[in-house]
Amino acid sequence: MGGKCVRLVRGTPGLMRKYYDDPLEAAKLWEAKGAEWIHVVDLDRAMGIGDNRDKVYAILEGVDSKIQVGGGIRSFEAAGEMLEKGASRVVVGTRAVRDPDFLPSLARAFGGERIAAAVDVKGGAIALEGWREVAGLDPLRFVKSLKGAGFLVLTFADYDGTLKAPALGLVEDIKRISKAPLIVGGGVSDLEGLRALARMGVWGAIIGRALYEGRLDFEAAKEAIANVD
C-alpha cells in the first residue's frame, strides 16, 4: 500500500502497519529463508485508490520464488499482464463474484493451475472490492458455483492481521464440496493452527503479521507442517 510493504488489520487502511519501505526487500527476505511461494497483494489497486504494479513487477523480476499476486485483477488484460510479467498465479475476487464466466476464460487462456478464486469471508458472507463491500452471498454457495479456478484462496477477513485464529468449520465444509486445492489466510499465526490446517489437507497457508513481527518462526513453521501425522 502506498508503495510500502504493509499489513492491515481486518483490511482497514487506518490500521496499517508498515514493515518495509521497499516491498522487494521483504520478498528477498522470505526467499532467503526458503519460501517457495510468496503471496503479494496490491491493496491500493484492490480498493480502487491507487496502483502499485511497478512494485509488484520489481518483486517478480527480483526474486526466484514463485509469486502469487492478487489485488484489483478484474480484467482479462490485467490478469494476462501479471502472468506474462512472471507471476506464477493470480488471485481473482471481485470479478469472479460478479462474472461467473471470467475464471473459465482465464483458465482456458492461461491454465487453471495459474488461476485462483478469492473466497473472502466477512461477517459470514462473501466480501469484495477490497473487502469494502459485502455481497449477500453464502461462501459455500459461491464455492459451489465456481468454475475454472485451479485454486481457492479462503481469507477470514474478520481475523486478518489480528493474530487470532478463526474457527475452521468453514475450511472443512469447503474441503468437502470442492476438489480445488485450498489456501487459507486470516488469523493463521501459530504452529498449532498450521498443524490443524495441514491435518485437514489444506494446500497452503498465508501468514503475514505473525512472521513480520517474529511471533512465528518461518523455519519452525516449515518443520511443523512437514511432520504432521
N, C-alpha and C positions, 0 to 999 in steps of 0.2 A: 504494500500500500504506500502510495506516495514515493515509490522508488526504493523503499526500505524493506528489510526482512522483518516482519511483524507477526504477532499473534493477536487475535481479538478474543474477547470473552463473549460467547453466545452470538458472535457475528456483529457486535456493536462497535462501530468506529470510535466512540467515545471511551471505550475500554480497551484501547490499543496498547500493546507492549512492544516496544522496538528492541530488537536484538542485534541487528547488524545494519549499518548504513548501506552496505553493498550485499545484495542477496547472493551474488556469486560466491562471496566469501563463505557464507553459510553452506552453500551447496558443496563447496570444496571440502569443508569440514566433515560433512557426513560421508562424502565419497572416501575421504582418507580413513574414516572409521570402518569402511567396508559396506556402505549402503549400496545394495543392488538397485534399489529404486528410490527416487526422491519425488515427493508429491509437491507440486508448485501450483499456487492459485493466485491469479491476478485479481485481488479483491476490488480494486477500483473499477476494473472492467466488469466484474460481476455485478456491481452496484450501479453501473452506468454513470460513474462520476470521474472516470479517468482511464488511462491506458498505460500499462507497464510492459508492453510487448518487447521493448528494447532490453529490459532487464531479464525477461524470460528467455529471449534469444541468446543473451550473453551466457546464461546458465546452460542452455542446450549446446553451445559451442565450447564452453569452458570445462565441462566435466564429462567423464565417460560413463557414469552411472546412467541407468535408464530413467527417463523423466516422464512422469505422468502430470499432465497440465490441465487445469480447469480454470473457470472464471470468464464468463462472458462469451463463451463459444456458442453462438446462436445462429450461425450461418454455415453453409457448406464451404464457403470460401475461407471463413475463419478457422474451421477445423482442418481443412486441407493445407492452409498456410502453416499452421502449427506442426502438423505431421511432416510436411516437406522440410521444415526447418530442423527437424531431428527429434521431435517428441515421440516417445515410444507409444504413448496412449493419450487420448484426450477424454476429458470428462464433460458430459453434456447434461445440464439440468433443466433450465427454464424451457428451452426449445423442445426438449424431449417430452415435457408435460403438455405443451400446447400443440405439438405437431407429431402425432404418432408415426408418421411416415419418415420423419427426419433421420432417426437412428438407422433404420434399414437402408436408406440411401447412402449413408456414410459407410455402413458395413459392406455394401456392395462395391463401393469405390476403393476402400482402404483396408478392408478385412475386419471382421468383428472383433478379433483379439486386440485391436488398436482403439476400440470404442468402448467407453464405459458410461453407463447411465447413473447420474447422481440421484440417490434416493435421500433427499434432505428432509428430515422429520423435525417439525417444530410444533409443540403443543398437540402432538398426536396426529398431525396432518402433514401433507407434503408442502414444503416451502420452496419458493422460487424468487427470482430477481434479487439474488444476493441475500436471501432469507428475509427480505423486507416485506414480502407478500406471502400469505398462507392460503393455498388453494384448498377448497373443500373436498379434498381427495384423500381417501384412506390409503396408507402406504402399501398395504398388501394388494389392494385393488390395482394400484398403479403398477406394482411389480408384475402382476399377472398380465397386464396389458402390454408390457414392454416387448418389443421385437427388435432384433438387430444388434443389441448390445452384447458384447462378449463378456463384459464385467459389470458388476453392480458396485457402487460406492455408497454405502449407507452411512450417513452422518447424523448423529444425535445433536442437532443444533442447540438444544436447551442445555447441553452439557459441554459443548465445545469450549475449550480453554478454561474450564472450571476445576479440572483435576478431580472431578467427582464422577465415579463410574455410573453409567446408566444401567437399568435393568436390561437383561439380554434376551428377554422373551421374544422381542421382535426379530432378533437375529435368528433364533430357532425357527420362527414362522417363515421367514424369507428363505432360509435354507431348505425348508420343507417344500415350498412351492416353486422354487427356481433352481435350475441346474447351473446357472451362470456363477462363476467364481465370485465370491463376496469379499469386499474390503470394508472394514469398519473403522470409523473415526468418531471423535467427540467424546471426551472424557476417558479415553484409554490412557492410563497414566501409571500403572504399576505392573509388576511381574505377574501377580495372580490374575489380573484382568487379561493379560496377554495369554497366559496359560489357558484360561477359560475359553477364550476365542479359538485358540489352537485346537482344543479338545472338541470344539463344535465343528471343526473342519473349515474355519474361515481362512480364505486365501492370504489375507494380509491385514495389517492394522496401520492406521495413520496416527502418528504421535507427534505432537508439536511442543507445547509448553513444558511438559514433563521432561523432555530431552533438553530443551534450551536452558532450563533452569536447574539442570543437574539432579532432578528428583528421581530420574530413571536413567540408569547407565545403559548406553547403547549396546556394548558388548554383552552385558548381563542379560539384556532383553533377547538378543540373538540366541544366547545359550539356553535361556528358559524355554523358548519355543522349540528348540532343536531336541530337547529332552523330554517333551511331553509324552506321557504314556498313551 
